[in-house]
Amino acid sequence: MTTAIKQVWVQRFCTGSLSLILASGFFSCGNLPLSQLNLGFNVASIGDVQQKRQVDAEVYLRGKVENRAPFVGNAAYQLQDGTGTIWVLTNQVLPQLGDEVLLKGEVRYKSITLKELAGKDLGEVYVEEMEQLKRTPSSDKGK
């Protein structure tokens, strides 16, 4: 083989191999569940947030809106994933029931104690929404 033919063959072989490696990596991502493709965000499970109770921690959550509660000046919605539910406090427009939401927020805890229960804490973990990163309306899911 001449040197020019060897160079062309090596270039094509390297380019073809690189293309094959990149394509196989790209297509293998298609087998991952959507919950693992988080657009670069480390999405926490709601059950994990409820259990750890890391107040003031910044978290990313993804889930389906199961309940809504409008208030004066702000509102809340209940977000559910496969591990649990959590209330999200927001000052933005409330998402609709059934919408899927990806959000960034801060973990909060509200302590509630009652004398009748010997001071037992019945508080609840919730998330204060900092930014709604993505919202998929429930009406778009069938399209």
C-alpha positions in Angstrom: 0.0 0.0 0.0 1.2 3.5 -0.7 1.4 6.0 2.1 -1.5 8.1 0.8 -3.8 5.1 0.7 -2.7 4.1 4.2 -3.5 7.6 5.5 -7.0 7.7 3.9 -7.7 4.2 5.2 -6.6 5.1 8.8 -8.6 8.3 8.8 -11.7 6.5 7.6 -11.2 3.7 10.1 -10.7 6.2 13.0 -13.7 8.4 12.0 -15.9 5.3 11.5 -14.9 3.9 14.9 -15.5 7.2 16.7 -18.9 7.5 15.0 -19.8 4.0 16.1 -18.8 4.6 19.7 -20.7 7.9 19.8 -23.8 6.4 18.2 -23.9 3.4 20.5 -23.6 5.7 23.5 -26.4 7.9 22.2 -28.8 5.1 21.5 -28.1 3.3 24.8 -29.5 6.3 26.6 -32.9 5.5 25.0 -33.1 2.5 27.2 -33.0 4.6 30.4 -36.3 5.5 32.1 -37.3 9.1 31.8 -36.8 9.6 35.5 -33.0 9.0 35.0 -32.7 11.6 32.2 -32.8 14.7 34.3 -31.3 17.2 32.0 -28.1 17.5 34.1 -30.1 17.9 37.4 -29.6 15.6 40.3 -33.3 15.0 40.9 -34.1 13.7 44.4 -36.9 11.4 45.2 -39.7 12.9 47.3 -39.5 10.0 49.8 -35.8 10.7 50.3 -36.5 14.4 50.9 -39.2 13.5 53.4 -37.0 11.0 55.3 -33.7 13.1 55.4 -35.4 16.4 56.4 -32.4 18.4 55.4 -33.8 21.9 56.1 -32.5 24.7 53.8 -31.1 22.1 51.4 -31.5 22.9 47.7 -33.2 20.1 45.8 -34.6 19.3 42.4 -37.8 17.4 42.3 -39.9 15.8 39.5 -43.5 14.6 39.9 -47.1 14.9 39.1 -49.4 17.5 40.6 -52.0 15.7 42.8 -53.6 18.6 44.8 -53.7 22.4 44.8 -54.2 25.0 47.5 -54.5 28.7 46.6 -53.7 31.2 49.3 -53.7 35.0 49.3 -50.3 36.1 48.0 -49.0 32.6 47.2 -50.2 29.1 46.7 -49.2 25.4 47.2 -49.5 22.2 45.3 -48.9 18.7 46.2 -46.3 16.8 44.1 -46.2 13.1 43.9 -43.6 10.7 42.5 -43.3 6.9 43.0 -41.8 7.4 46.5 -44.3 9.8 48.1 -45.9 13.2 48.1 -44.8 16.6 49.3 -46.3 20.1 49.4 -44.6 22.8 47.3 -45.1 26.4 48.3 -45.0 28.8 45.3 -45.6 32.4 44.4 -46.0 31.5 40.8 -49.1 30.5 38.9 -50.3 27.1 40.2 -49.8 24.2 37.8 -53.0 22.2 36.9 -53.9 18.8 38.4 -52.1 16.1 36.5 -49.3 18.3 35.2 -45.8 17.0 35.5 -43.3 19.4 37.0 -39.5 19.6 37.3 -38.6 22.2 40.0 -35.7 23.6 42.0 -36.6 24.4 45.6 -35.4 24.6 49.2 -36.5 22.1 51.8 -38.4 23.6 54.8 -40.0 22.2 57.9 -42.9 23.5 59.8 -43.2 22.3 63.4 -46.7 21.8 64.8 -47.0 20.8 68.5 -50.2 20.2 70.4 -50.5 20.2 74.2 -53.2 17.5 74.0 -50.6 15.2 72.5 -47.9 15.9 75.2 -46.0 18.3 73.0 -45.6 15.7 70.2 -44.3 17.3 67.0 -46.7 16.8 64.1 -44.7 19.0 61.7 -44.3 18.5 58.0 -41.5 18.8 55.5 -42.4 20.9 52.4 -40.5 22.6 49.6 -40.4 26.3 48.8 -40.2 26.6 45.0 -37.3 28.7 43.8 -37.8 28.0 40.1 -40.1 25.8 38.0 -37.7 24.4 35.4 -40.2 22.4 33.3 -44.0 21.8 33.3 -45.7 19.4 31.0 -49.5 20.0 31.0 -51.6 16.8 31.5 -53.4 17.5 28.2 -50.2 17.2 26.2 -49.4 13.7 27.3 -51.6 11.9 24.8 -50.1 13.8 21.8 
